[in-house]
Amino acid sequence: MRKTDAVKAFAEYDKRGRYVFNNADLAKIFHEDNERALRAGIKRLLDDQLLVRVINGIYVNELSQSKGSNTLEQIAKTIRRGEYNYVSLESALSEYGVISQIPVDRLTVMTTGRSAEYKTPYGTIEFTHTKRSPTDILEGTLLVDRPLRLATKQVAYRDLKRVGRNTHLVDEEALHED
C-alpha cells in the first residue's frame, strides 16, 4: 500500500465518519491477503503518522476530520465489534447528573463480551461483562446520536449495584427525577 493510496482511502472513509479500524478492516481496505505484507504496510502507516495504534490491532486515522468527543466510544465499538455494548455505570450516571463526579478520559461500558480494561491515547475504556439478553439490553438502552447505545438512568444504576460498585456518590433525588 502506497502512502498516497492510503491517504485517499482514509479520506473516503473519513467522509462517512469512519476513522477507527482493526486489522481486518485494513486488510479489506488495502486488498491485502498476505499477513506479513499487511503488517509491513501498517508499520509504514504508523511510521508516516497516518495511523495511531490505540491498542494492539486497533488503529485511528490520525488525519481524520471526524475525530471528536465520541472517539473513545468509536474505539470501544471497534474493540468489541460483534458484541452488544452500551455506555453504563459511572459514565451514564454522570451524563444523567446522578453522580457529581465526571469520569475524565474514562468510559464505562457494559458488554456481552469479556470484561477488560484498555488504556488508549484517548482515554481508558472499561468493559464490564453482562449476562443480559440482547432483548433486555435493547429495552434498557437508548439509541442516541453517538456510536454506542446509552443505558437508561435506572438501568445504569441497576448495573452499578449488580457489579458491586460504590453507590455512595449517587444522588437519590436525581436518580428518581424524570
C-alpha positions as CSV (number, residue, x, y, z in Angstrom):
1,M,0.0,0.0,0.0
2,R,1.4,3.3,-1.0
3,K,1.1,6.4,1.2
4,T,-0.9,8.3,-1.4
5,D,-3.4,5.4,-1.8
6,A,-3.7,5.2,2.0
7,V,-4.4,8.9,2.3
8,K,-7.1,8.7,-0.4
9,A,-8.7,5.6,1.1
10,F,-8.7,7.1,4.7
11,A,-10.2,10.4,3.3
12,E,-13.1,8.5,1.7
13,Y,-13.8,6.6,4.9
14,D,-13.5,9.8,6.9
15,K,-16.2,11.4,4.8
16,R,-18.5,8.7,6.1
17,G,-17.4,9.3,9.7
18,R,-15.2,6.1,9.8
19,Y,-11.8,6.6,11.3
20,V,-11.2,3.7,13.7
21,F,-10.0,0.4,12.1
22,N,-8.9,-3.0,13.1
23,N,-6.5,-5.3,11.2
24,A,-9.3,-7.0,9.3
25,D,-10.7,-3.6,8.2
26,L,-7.2,-2.5,6.9
27,A,-6.8,-5.8,5.1
28,K,-10.1,-5.2,3.2
29,I,-9.4,-1.5,2.5
30,F,-6.0,-2.3,1.0
31,H,-6.9,-5.7,-0.5
32,E,-4.1,-7.4,1.3
33,D,-4.3,-11.2,1.9
34,N,-0.7,-11.7,2.9
35,E,-0.4,-11.1,6.7
36,R,3.3,-10.2,6.5
37,A,2.7,-7.6,3.8
38,L,-0.3,-6.2,5.8
39,R,1.8,-5.8,9.0
40,A,4.6,-4.1,7.0
41,G,2.1,-1.8,5.4
42,I,0.6,-0.9,8.8
43,K,4.1,-0.3,10.2
44,R,4.8,2.2,7.3
45,L,1.4,3.9,8.0
46,L,2.3,4.2,11.7
47,D,5.8,5.5,10.9
48,D,4.3,8.0,8.5
49,Q,2.0,9.1,11.3
50,L,-1.1,8.4,9.2
51,L,-2.3,5.9,11.8
52,V,-2.0,5.8,15.6
53,R,-2.0,2.4,17.3
54,V,-4.6,2.6,20.0
55,I,-4.2,-0.9,21.3
56,N,-2.8,-4.0,19.6
57,G,-4.8,-4.4,16.4
58,I,-6.8,-1.2,16.6
59,Y,-5.8,2.0,14.8
60,V,-7.1,5.6,14.4
61,N,-6.7,7.6,11.3
62,E,-4.6,10.5,12.6
63,L,-5.6,12.8,9.7
64,S,-9.3,12.3,10.3
65,Q,-11.6,15.4,10.4
66,S,-14.3,13.3,12.1
67,K,-12.5,12.7,15.4
68,G,-14.2,14.3,18.3
69,S,-15.8,13.7,21.6
70,N,-17.0,10.3,20.6
71,T,-13.7,8.9,19.6
72,L,-13.4,6.7,22.7
73,E,-16.8,5.2,22.0
74,Q,-15.8,4.5,18.4
75,I,-12.7,2.7,19.7
76,A,-14.8,0.7,22.2
77,K,-17.2,-0.2,19.4
78,T,-14.3,-1.4,17.2
79,I,-12.7,-3.4,20.0
80,R,-15.9,-5.3,20.8
81,R,-17.4,-5.5,17.3
82,G,-20.0,-8.3,17.2
83,E,-21.0,-7.9,20.9
84,Y,-23.7,-5.9,22.4
85,N,-22.2,-2.9,24.1
86,Y,-23.7,0.1,25.9
87,V,-22.5,3.1,28.0
88,S,-23.5,2.5,31.6
89,L,-22.3,2.6,35.2
90,E,-20.5,5.8,36.2
91,S,-20.2,7.2,32.6
92,A,-24.0,7.1,32.0
93,L,-24.9,8.2,35.6
94,S,-22.6,11.2,35.2
95,E,-24.3,12.1,32.0
96,Y,-27.7,12.0,33.7
97,G,-26.4,14.1,36.6
98,V,-27.0,11.3,39.1
99,I,-23.4,11.3,40.3
100,S,-21.5,14.6,40.7
101,Q,-18.1,13.3,39.5
102,I,-17.5,13.3,35.8
103,P,-15.2,10.5,34.6
104,V,-12.5,12.3,32.8
105,D,-10.8,10.2,30.0
106,R,-12.7,7.1,31.1
107,L,-15.6,5.3,29.6
108,T,-17.5,2.5,31.4
109,V,-19.2,0.1,29.0
110,M,-21.3,-3.0,29.7
111,T,-20.7,-5.7,27.1
112,T,-21.8,-9.2,26.3
113,G,-18.1,-9.8,25.6
114,R,-15.5,-10.4,28.3
115,S,-14.5,-7.8,31.0
116,A,-11.3,-5.9,30.3
117,E,-9.7,-2.5,30.6
118,Y,-7.9,-0.8,27.8
119,K,-5.6,2.2,28.2
120,T,-5.5,4.2,25.0
121,P,-4.0,7.5,24.0
122,Y,-7.6,8.9,24.0
123,G,-8.6,7.6,27.5
124,T,-9.4,4.4,29.3
125,I,-12.2,2.0,28.3
126,E,-13.5,-0.3,30.9
127,F,-15.6,-3.2,29.7
128,T,-17.8,-5.0,32.2
129,H,-19.4,-8.3,31.2
130,T,-23.2,-8.6,31.4
131,K,-25.2,-11.8,31.1
132,R,-28.3,-9.8,30.0
133,S,-30.1,-11.0,26.9
134,P,-29.9,-8.8,23.7
135,T,-33.6,-8.1,24.1
136,D,-33.1,-6.8,27.7
137,I,-30.2,-4.7,26.5
138,L,-32.1,-3.2,23.7
139,E,-35.1,-2.4,26.0
140,G,-32.9,-0.9,28.7
141,T,-30.9,1.4,26.5
142,L,-31.4,4.4,24.2
143,L,-30.2,4.9,20.7
144,V,-28.8,8.4,20.7
145,D,-26.6,10.3,18.3
146,R,-23.4,8.5,19.2
147,P,-21.6,5.3,18.5
148,L,-22.8,3.3,21.5
149,R,-26.2,2.9,23.0
150,L,-26.8,4.6,26.4
151,A,-28.3,2.9,29.4
152,T,-31.4,4.5,30.8
153,K,-30.8,6.1,34.2
154,Q,-32.4,3.2,36.1
155,V,-30.5,0.5,34.1
156,A,-27.2,2.3,34.7
157,Y,-28.0,2.3,38.5
158,R,-29.0,-1.3,38.4
159,D,-25.8,-2.2,36.6
160,L,-23.8,-0.2,39.2
161,K,-25.3,-2.2,42.0
162,R,-25.2,-5.5,40.2
163,V,-21.4,-5.3,39.6
164,G,-20.8,-4.3,43.2
165,R,-19.6,-0.7,42.5
166,N,-19.7,2.0,45.1
167,T,-23.1,3.8,45.2
168,H,-22.3,6.5,47.8
169,L,-21.8,9.1,45.1
170,V,-25.4,8.6,43.7
171,D,-27.8,11.4,44.3
172,E,-31.0,9.5,45.2
173,E,-33.2,12.6,44.3
174,A,-31.7,13.0,40.9
175,L,-32.0,9.2,40.3
176,H,-35.8,9.3,40.7
177,E,-36.4,12.6,38.7
178,D,-37.8,12.3,35.2
